[in-house]
Amino acid sequence: MCGILAVLGCSDDSRSKRVRVLELSRRLKHRGPDWSGIYQHGGFFLAHQRLAIIDPASGDQPLFDEDKVIVVTVNGEIYNHEELRKRLSNHEFRTGSDCDVIAHLYEEYGEDFVDMLDGMFSFVLLDTHDNSFIVARDAIGITSLYIGWGLDGSVWISSEMKGLNDDCEHFESFPPGHIYSSKEGGFRRWYNHPWYSEAIPSTPYDPMVLRKAFEDAVIKRLMTDVPFGVLLSGGLDSSLVAAVTARHLAGTRAAKQWGAQLHSFCVGLEGSPDLKAGKEVADYLGTVHHEFHFTVQDGIDAIEDVIYHIETYDVTTIRASTPMFLMSRKIKALGVKMVLSGEGSDEIFGGYLYFHKAPNKEEFHRETCHKIKALHQYDCLRANKATSAWGLEARVPFLDKQFINVAMDIDPEWKMIKPDLGRIEKWVLRKAFDDEQNPYLPKHILYRQKEQFSDGVGYSWIDGLKAHAAQHVTDKMMLNAKHIFPHNTPITKEAYYYRMIFERFFPQNSASLTVPGGASVACSTAKALEWDAEWSNNPDPSGRAALGVHVSAYDPISSSIPLGNVSSKIVNKKPRMVELNPPSLTITT
């Protein structure tokens, strides 16, 4: 990931303003340690901190059209750039960067070209003909982006909040799937697939169509000129990403440059289930596997850095971001600059365990839509910023635009969890990769039920965080919490502790408003409470409550339960504590 910062229409075009923009841009240097650039045109400034993944030698930014009239600063990857270059054969390209197509697309198609881009991206484009500009963010919000406004009427754009919080009168998260046009003076949504309106689809489930769509999503993300790997926790989602990557790596440009043996990475406390499961999958796939261990104290020591980089006080996001933050530093130390990760699958397929309680397919589908729309505030924010903190890029094939369109067009009746038919959560995804002749994964891994976060990364992680917070937050402080933090009032000592740190880094009211609901909302989703009132008795934001769908006695690695009917066996077992809120359910997904 790169870091972009733009000040657009500023009344001050002095040398001192340019110096200030450079100073603010340097706050994003962790996102792009490879090079930096800035362009000024009067009161318009476009700055860039580069993480070089494609064309490291010549792809520095900002980028221009042939006449240097159109200027662009971009964060992200455009996976279909070679196809777009062919459509723009009458244009001259200055670099081999995948982002070089954006300025030329604007020349050809005006502001309506954004839906032609296949990738994860956020960018600012300035047309110096008339000083008009557009800003756009990818469909789901995989790349982070914020927008702010100055008292002089200027518009500010930054990959992270820390680039805006000292200089803007007001700032907020830039909405995914939207474009901001100076000509129109506001936002419009460019991503308009039918699922976004929450219409109930009726397309029959075809496992081979779903499989091909996901394989295509993974393959296009092997576009790289630098060393890369996969995050592998041993759960279904990360295991499928690794399996498809390993299967299709040979023959790609990446394999020719860096070798055909895939590298995989996993993090956990000593002896954690994720470490055990990750190694088993790695051994099956034949990857070069790297395990990273951390202690509870290591995690606690990193909390302040995590909150500074992740820019949230949401409890479950911080819990999940910390191990990923620590792992990313280790991965970067190995010389790796890009990883594939498994975020998004649970939102698309209803993988969270409370989906067992969905009363009908309409409710099921609408809840998956809500979850996908919120990803930029939770899992995407975590994956993007925890890795970018160390100059590492995370690519997420489950959030591929074409794959989401295919998956969300499936009649949700097929996604419903039906124990009597042997369908556990994410059954349609599991079935799509259940290949008897040429297995992607062993059956017990393919049908492994979702692990709660605290079990996955290590049994003592969450309890250690709670104990640490209890040492720093008194009962008296909690009594006054609603007066100190009237917006998103923390309801636990852990939430209060994180909020104190966040407010120290980001004291502006705009900053606190960027976090959607904080601990009180993260405690559980409204739908989960509606479907099962049992959740309302639980104050913990991770949703540690007995749901009756997960079993402590079920060991997916050693179980002898017939896998064809696994769901009907496990749902009647002894219930155990499970995670509810999406951001904290896995580290590497």
C-alpha positions in Angstrom: 0.0 0.0 0.0 1.0 3.6 -0.6 0.1 6.8 1.1 -1.6 9.7 -0.6 -2.2 13.2 0.6 -3.8 16.0 -1.4 -4.8 19.6 -0.6 -7.1 20.9 -3.3 -8.1 24.5 -3.8 -6.1 26.0 -1.0 -5.9 29.8 -0.7 -2.3 29.6 0.3 0.2 28.6 -2.5 3.3 29.7 -0.7 6.5 27.9 -0.1 5.7 27.4 3.5 2.4 25.7 2.6 4.3 23.3 0.4 6.6 22.5 3.3 3.6 21.9 5.5 2.1 19.5 3.0 5.4 17.6 2.8 5.5 17.5 6.6 2.0 16.0 6.7 2.8 13.6 3.9 5.7 12.2 5.9 3.2 11.0 8.5 2.3 8.4 5.9 5.8 7.3 5.1 5.3 4.0 6.8 2.8 3.1 4.1 5.3 4.0 1.3 8.9 3.7 2.4 10.3 3.3 -1.1 10.0 6.8 -2.6 8.1 10.1 -2.2 6.9 12.8 -4.6 4.9 16.0 -4.6 3.3 18.1 -7.3 2.1 21.7 -6.9 -0.2 23.7 -9.2 -1.1 26.9 -7.5 -3.1 26.1 -4.4 -3.3 22.4 -5.4 -0.9 19.9 -3.8 -0.7 16.2 -4.6 1.8 14.2 -2.5 2.7 10.5 -2.5 4.6 8.0 -0.4 5.3 4.9 -2.5 5.4 1.2 -1.7 6.8 -0.2 -5.0 5.1 -3.4 -6.0 4.7 -3.1 -9.8 7.5 -1.5 -11.8 9.7 -0.5 -8.8 12.2 1.2 -11.1 10.1 3.8 -12.9 6.6 3.9 -11.4 7.1 6.8 -9.0 4.2 9.2 -8.4 2.4 11.5 -9.0 1.6 10.2 -12.5 0.7 12.3 -15.6 -0.8 12.1 -19.0 1.4 12.8 -22.1 1.1 16.5 -21.7 1.4 16.6 -17.9 -2.0 18.3 -17.7 -3.7 15.5 -15.9 -2.1 14.6 -12.5 -2.8 11.6 -10.4 -1.7 10.2 -7.0 -2.9 6.7 -6.3 -2.9 4.1 -3.6 -3.6 0.6 -4.6 -3.4 -1.9 -7.5 -5.2 -2.0 -10.8 -5.2 -5.7 -11.7 -6.6 -5.2 -15.2 -4.2 -2.6 -16.2 -2.7 -4.6 -19.2 -6.2 -5.0 -20.7 -6.9 -1.3 -20.2 -3.6 -0.3 -21.8 -4.6 -2.2 -25.0 -7.9 -0.1 -25.0 -5.7 3.0 -24.7 -3.3 2.1 -27.5 -3.4 5.6 -28.8 -1.8 6.9 -25.6 1.8 7.1 -24.5 2.6 5.6 -21.2 5.6 6.9 -19.3 5.9 4.0 -16.8 5.1 0.3 -16.4 3.0 1.1 -13.3 -0.5 -0.4 -13.1 -1.8 2.9 -12.0 -0.5 4.7 -15.1 -3.8 4.0 -16.9 -5.9 6.3 -14.7 -4.9 9.6 -16.2 -5.4 8.3 -19.7 -8.8 6.7 -18.9 -9.9 10.1 -17.7 -8.8 11.7 -21.0 -10.9 9.2 -22.9 -14.0 8.8 -20.8 -14.2 11.7 -18.4 -15.3 11.1 -14.8 -17.3 7.9 -15.7 -14.3 5.6 -16.0 -13.9 4.4 -12.4 -16.1 1.3 -12.8 -13.7 0.1 -15.5 -11.0 -0.3 -12.9 -10.6 -3.8 -11.4 -8.6 -3.6 -8.2 -8.3 -2.0 -4.8 -7.6 1.7 -5.1 -8.1 5.3 -3.8 -6.9 8.2 -5.9 -6.9 11.9 -6.5 -7.0 13.2 -10.1 -6.4 16.9 -10.9 -7.3 18.3 -14.3 -5.1 21.5 -14.6 -7.1 22.7 -17.6 -9.8 24.0 -15.3 -8.5 23.0 -11.8 -11.3 20.5 -11.5 -10.6 17.3 -9.6 -12.1 13.9 -8.7 -11.4 11.6 -5.8 -12.5 7.9 -5.8 -12.3 4.8 -3.5 -12.7 1.2 -4.4 -16.1 -0.6 -4.2 -15.6 -2.1 -0.7 -13.1 0.2 0.8 -10.1 -2.1 0.9 -7.8 0.9 0.7 -8.2 3.4 3.5 -9.2 7.0 2.7 -10.3 10.1 4.5 -11.7 13.5 3.3 -11.5 16.8 5.2 -12.4 20.4 4.6 -10.5 23.6 5.5 -11.9 26.9 6.6 -10.7 28.5 3.3 -12.9 26.1 1.3 -10.1 23.7 0.5 -10.7 19.9 0.3 -8.2 17.6 1.9 -7.6 13.9 1.1 -5.4 11.4 3.0 -4.9 7.7 3.2 -4.9 8.0 7.0 -6.6 10.3 9.4 -3.3 11.4 10.9 -2.6 13.4 7.7 -5.7 15.6 8.3 -6.4 15.8 12.0 -4.3 18.9 12.7 -5.2 21.0 9.7 -8.9 20.4 8.8 -11.9 22.0 10.4 -13.8 18.7 9.8 -12.9 15.3 8.4 -14.5 11.9 7.9 -14.1 8.5 6.3 -14.4 8.7 2.5 -17.3 6.3 1.6 -16.4 3.2 -0.4 -17.7 2.8 -3.9 -18.0 6.6 -4.3 -16.5 9.4 -6.3 -16.2 13.0 -5.1 -16.4 15.5 -8.0 -15.5 19.1 -7.7 -17.7 19.9 -10.7 -20.7 18.4 -8.9 -19.6 19.7 -5.5 -20.2 16.4 -3.7 -20.3 12.6 -3.7 -22.0 10.1 -6.0 -21.9 6.3 -5.9 -20.1 4.7 -8.8 -20.5 1.1 -7.7 -24.1 0.0 -8.2 -24.3 -3.8 -8.3 -27.8 -5.1 -7.5 -26.7 -6.6 -4.2 -25.9 -3.2 -2.9 -29.6 -2.3 -2.9 -30.2 -5.5 -1.0 -32.5 -7.0 -3.6 -33.0 -10.7 -2.9 -31.2 -12.7 -5.7 -32.5 -15.9 -7.3 -29.5 -17.3 -9.3 -29.2 -21.0 -8.6 -26.0 -22.2 -6.9 -23.4 -23.5 -9.3 -20.3 -24.7 -7.4 -18.0 -24.6 -10.5 -19.0 -21.0 -11.3 -18.2 -20.0 -7.7 -14.9 -21.9 -7.8 -13.7 -20.4 -11.0 -14.6 -16.9 -9.9 -12.5 -17.3 -6.8 -9.6 -18.9 -8.6 -9.7 -16.0 -11.0 -9.7 -13.5 -8.1 -6.6 -15.2 -6.6 -4.7 -15.5 -9.9 -5.0 -11.8 -10.8 -3.5 -10.9 -7.4 -0.3 -12.8 -8.2 0.6 -9.7 -10.3 3.8 -8.6 -8.5 7.4 -7.6 -9.1 8.4 -8.2 -5.5 8.6 -11.1 -3.1 5.2 -12.2 -1.6 3.4 -14.8 0.4 0.1 -15.7 2.0 -1.3 -15.3 5.5 -2.2 -18.8 6.8 -4.1 -19.3 10.1 -5.3 -22.8 9.1 -9.0 -21.7 8.9 -11.1 -22.3 5.9 -10.6 -18.9 4.2 -6.9 -18.5 4.6 -6.4 -22.2 3.6 -8.4 -21.8 0.4 -6.4 -18.6 -0.5 -3.2 -20.6 0.1 -4.4 -23.7 -1.7 -5.4 -21.8 -4.9 -2.3 -19.7 -4.8 0.0 -22.8 -4.5 -1.9 -24.5 -7.3 -1.7 -21.6 -9.8 1.7 -20.0 -8.9 3.8 -22.1 -11.3 4.1 -20.3 -14.6 3.2 -16.9 -13.4 5.6 -13.9 -13.6 5.9 -14.0 -9.8 7.1 -17.6 -9.9 9.7 -16.9 -12.6 11.1 -14.1 -10.5 10.9 -15.4 -6.9 10.4 -19.2 -7.3 7.4 -21.5 -7.5 7.4 -22.5 -3.8 4.9 -20.4 -1.8 5.8 -18.8 1.5 3.1 -18.8 4.2 2.9 -16.9 7.6 1.1 -17.5 10.8 1.0 -15.8 14.2 -0.1 -16.9 17.7 0.7 -17.4 21.3 2.9 -20.4 22.0 0.8 -23.6 21.5 -2.2 -21.7 20.0 -4.7 -23.5 17.7 -3.9 -21.2 14.7 -0.2 -22.2 14.8 -1.1 -25.9 14.9 -3.7 -25.7 12.1 -1.6 -23.4 10.0 1.3 -25.8 10.1 -0.9 -28.7 9.1 -2.2 -26.8 6.0 1.3 -25.6 5.1 2.6 -29.2 5.3 -0.2 -30.4 3.1 0.4 -27.7 0.5 4.2 -27.8 0.7 4.7 -24.1 1.5 7.7 -22.6 3.1 6.0 -21.9 6.4 7.0 -19.2 8.9 5.5 -19.2 12.5 5.7 -16.1 14.5 5.2 -16.3 18.3 4.2 -13.5 20.6 3.5 -13.2 24.3 0.6 -11.4 25.9 3.0 -8.8 27.1 4.4 -8.3 23.6 0.9 -7.5 22.5 0.1 -5.2 25.4 3.4 -3.3 24.8 2.3 -2.7 21.2 -1.2 -1.4 21.9 -0.4 2.3 21.7 1.4 1.8 18.4 -1.5 -0.3 17.1 -4.1 2.4 18.0 -2.0 5.1 16.4 -1.7 3.2 13.2 -5.2 1.6 13.0 -6.9 4.8 14.0 -9.8 3.3 15.9 -10.9 2.6 19.5 -13.2 -0.3 18.5 -12.4 -3.1 21.0 -12.6 -6.1 18.7 -10.6 -4.4 15.9 -7.8 -3.6 18.3 -7.7 -7.1 19.7 -7.4 -8.6 16.2 -5.1 -5.9 14.8 -2.4 -6.3 17.4 -1.2 -9.8 16.4 -1.5 -8.9 12.7 0.6 -5.7 13.4 3.3 -7.8 15.1 3.3 -10.4 12.4 3.5 -7.8 9.6 6.7 -6.4 11.1 8.3 -9.9 11.0 7.1 -10.5 7.5 8.6 -7.3 6.2 11.9 -8.2 8.0 12.1 -11.2 5.7 12.0 -9.0 2.6 8.4 -9.7 1.7 6.4 -6.7 0.5 3.0 -8.3 -0.4 0.7 -10.9 1.1 -2.6 -12.5 0.2 -5.2 -12.7 3.0 -8.7 -14.1 3.5 -10.8 -11.1 4.7 -14.4 -10.9 3.5 -15.5 -14.5 3.3 -17.6 -14.5 6.4 -19.5 -11.4 5.4 -20.3 -12.7 1.9 -21.3 -16.2 3.0 -22.8 -15.6 6.4 -19.9 -17.4 8.2 -20.4 -15.9 11.7 -22.0 -18.4 13.9 -25.1 -16.3 14.8 -26.2 -16.8 11.1 -27.3 -20.2 12.4 -30.2 -18.3 13.9 -31.3 -16.5 10.7 -35.1 -17.0 10.3 -35.3 -16.9 6.5 -33.2 -16.3 3.4 -34.3 -12.7 3.1 -33.0 -11.8 6.6 -29.8 -13.9 5.9 -29.1 -12.0 2.6 -29.8 -8.5 4.0 -27.5 -9.2 6.9 -24.6 -10.3 4.6 -25.2 -7.0 2.6 -24.9 -5.0 5.8 -21.8 -6.8 6.8 -20.0 -6.2 3.5 -20.9 -2.6 3.6 -19.3 -2.2 7.0 -16.1 -4.0 6.1 -14.2 -0.7 5.5 -14.8 0.2 9.2 -13.5 -3.1 10.6 -11.7 -5.9 8.8 -10.6 -3.9 5.8 -9.4 -1.1 8.1 -7.5 -3.7 10.2 -5.9 -5.6 7.3 -4.9 -2.4 5.4 -3.5 -0.4 8.3 -1.9 -3.2 10.3 0.2 -4.3 7.3 0.8 -0.8 5.9 2.3 0.2 9.3 5.4 -1.7 8.2 5.3 -1.1 4.4 3.5 -4.4 3.6 0.6 -4.7 1.2 -2.4 -7.0 1.9 -4.4 -8.3 -1.1 -7.8 -9.8 -0.4 -9.2 -12.1 -3.2 -12.6 -12.7 -1.4 -13.3 -9.0 -1.9 -12.6 -9.1 -5.6 -15.4 -7.1 -7.4 -16.3 -9.8 -9.8 -16.2 -12.5 -7.2 -18.5 -10.6 -4.9 -20.9 -10.0 -7.7 -21.0 -13.8 -8.4 -21.3 -14.8 -4.8 -23.9 -12.2 -3.9 -26.0 -13.2 -6.9 -26.5 -16.7 -5.5 -30.0 -17.4 -4.1 -29.4 -17.1 -0.4 -31.5 -20.2 0.3 -28.3 -22.1 -0.7 -26.3 -20.1 1.9 -28.7 -20.9 4.8 -27.2 -23.1 7.5 -29.3 -26.3 7.5 -28.0 -29.1 9.9 -30.6 -31.6 8.7 -29.1 -31.3 5.2 -25.5 -31.4 6.4 -24.9 -27.7 5.6 -22.7 -25.9 8.1 -21.8 -22.2 7.7 -20.2 -21.3 4.3 -21.3 -24.6 2.9 -21.5 -23.2 -0.6 -17.9 -22.2 -0.5 -16.7 -25.5 1.0 -18.7 -27.5 -1.5 -17.2 -25.5 -4.4 -13.7 -26.7 -3.4 -14.7 -30.2 -2.4 -12.8 -32.0 -5.3 -12.5 -35.7 -4.8 -10.2 -36.2 -7.8 -7.8 -33.4 -7.1 -8.3 -32.1 -3.5 -7.5 -28.6 -2.7 -7.5 -29.3 1.0 -8.0 -32.3 3.3 -11.7 -32.8 4.2 -11.3 -32.1 7.9 -9.8 -28.7 7.0 -12.3 -27.9 4.3 -15.1 -28.6 6.7 -13.4 -27.2 9.8 -15.9 -25.0 11.8 -14.9 -21.5 12.5 -12.6 -20.9 15.5 -13.3 -18.2 18.0 -10.7 -15.5 18.0 -9.5 -16.0 21.5 -9.0 -19.7 20.8 -7.4 -19.2 17.5 -4.6 -16.7 18.4 -4.2 -18.0 21.9 -6.4 -18.7 24.9 -5.0 -16.0 27.2 -4.9 -13.1 24.8 -8.2 -11.4 25.5 -8.1 -12.2 29.2 -4.7 -10.6 29.4 -5.9 -7.5 27.7 -8.8 -7.2 30.1 -6.6 -7.7 33.1 -4.2 -5.0 31.9 -7.0 -2.5 31.3 -8.4 -3.2 34.7 -5.1 -2.0 36.2 -5.4 1.3 34.4 -9.1 2.1 34.6 -10.8 2.4 38.0 -14.5 1.9 38.9 -14.7 5.6 39.5 -13.5 6.4 36.0 -16.2 4.1 34.6 -18.9 5.9 36.6 -18.0 9.1 34.8 -17.5 7.6 31.4 -20.7 9.0 29.9 -19.6 12.5 30.8 -16.0 12.1 29.5 -17.0 10.3 26.3 -20.6 11.2 25.5 -20.3 9.8 22.0 -19.8 6.0 21.9 -19.5 5.8 25.7 -17.2 2.9 26.6 -19.0 0.3 28.7 -16.0 -1.9 29.7 -12.7 -1.0 31.2 -10.9 -2.4 28.2 -12.9 -0.1 25.9 -12.2 2.9 28.2 -8.5 2.1 28.2 -8.4 2.1 24.3 -10.5 5.2 24.1 -8.0 7.1 26.4 -5.1 6.2 24.1 -7.1 7.1 21.0 -8.1 10.5 22.3 -4.5 11.3 23.1 -3.5 10.7 19.5 -6.7 12.0 17.9 -8.5 14.5 20.2 -10.7 16.1 17.6 -14.4 15.4 17.6 -14.2 14.4 13.9 -11.8 11.6 14.8 -14.1 10.0 17.4 -17.0 10.2 14.9 -15.1 8.1 12.4 -15.5 5.0 14.6 -18.9 3.5 14.0 -20.5 2.9 17.3 -17.4 1.9 19.3 -17.6 -0.7 22.0 -21.3 -0.3 22.7 -22.2 -1.3 19.1 -19.4 -3.8 18.7 -20.9 -5.7 21.7 -23.3 -7.3 19.2 -25.1 -6.6 16.0 -28.7 -5.7 16.1 -29.6 -8.6 13.9 -27.9 -11.1 16.2 -29.9 -9.8 19.1 -33.1 -9.9 17.0 -32.4 -13.5 16.0 -31.3 -14.7 19.4 -32.0 -12.7 22.6 -29.3 -14.7 24.3 -26.7 -12.3 23.0 -28.2 -9.4 25.0 -27.0 -10.9 28.2 -23.3 -10.5 27.2 -21.4 -7.2 27.8 -18.2 -8.3 26.1 -17.7 -6.8 22.6 -16.3 -10.1 21.2 -19.7 -11.7 21.7 -18.5 -14.4 24.1 -21.8 -16.1 24.6 -23.1 -19.6 24.3 -24.9 -19.9 21.0 -25.4 -23.7 20.9 -23.8 -24.0 17.4 -20.1 -24.5 18.3 -18.8 -27.4 20.3 -15.8 -27.5 22.7 -15.5 -31.3 22.2 -15.2 -31.0 18.4 -11.6 -31.1 17.3 -11.6 -30.6 13.5 -8.0 -31.9 13.2 -8.5 -35.2 15.0 -12.3 -35.7 14.9 -13.7 -38.9 13.5 -17.1 -37.4 12.8 -18.2 -38.2 9.2 -17.6 -34.9 7.4 -20.6 -35.2 5.1 -22.9 -34.7 8.0 -20.6 -32.7 10.3 -23.1 -29.9 11.0 -25.8 -32.2 12.3 -23.4 -33.8 14.7 -21.9 -30.7 16.2 -24.8 -28.4 16.7 -26.3 -30.6 19.4 -23.1 -30.8 21.4 -22.1 -28.8 24.4 -22.1 -25.0 23.5 -19.0 -23.0 23.9 -18.2 -19.3 24.0 -18.0 -17.8 20.5 -17.1 -14.6 18.9 -19.8 -12.4 17.4 -18.4 -9.3 15.9 -16.6 -9.8 12.5 -13.4 -7.7 13.2 -12.1 -10.0 15.9 -13.0 -13.4 14.7 -9.7 -14.2 13.0 -6.2 -12.7 12.6 -5.4 -13.9 9.1 -8.9 -15.1 8.3 
